[in-house]
């Protein structure tokens, strides 16, 4: 009887690991994607606001 309890407890631990993994990783993935989008938007706005300081201009001068 004690072996059966032990097996049931071990099986429960493995099943709960999958649930905990999902609960932890899904919000982390959402936060990562949201932060990545905000940073890309901030960089784009910064490039649009700062006039005349572009890496593209420097690359064109080097090619000539």
Rosetta blueprint (number, residue, H / E / L):
1 X L
2 X H
3 X H
4 X H
5 X H
6 X H
7 X H
8 X H
9 X H
10 X H
11 X H
12 X H
13 X H
14 X H
15 X H
16 X H
17 X H
18 X H
19 X H
20 X H
21 X H
22 X H
23 X H
24 X H
25 X H
26 X H
27 X H
28 X H
29 X H
30 X H
31 X H
32 X H
33 X H
34 X H
35 X H
36 X H
37 X H
38 X H
39 X H
40 X H
41 X H
42 X H
43 X H
44 X H
45 X H
46 X H
47 X H
48 X H
49 X H
50 X L
51 X L
52 X L
53 X L
54 X L
55 X H
56 X H
57 X H
58 X H
59 X H
60 X H
61 X H
62 X H
63 X H
64 X L
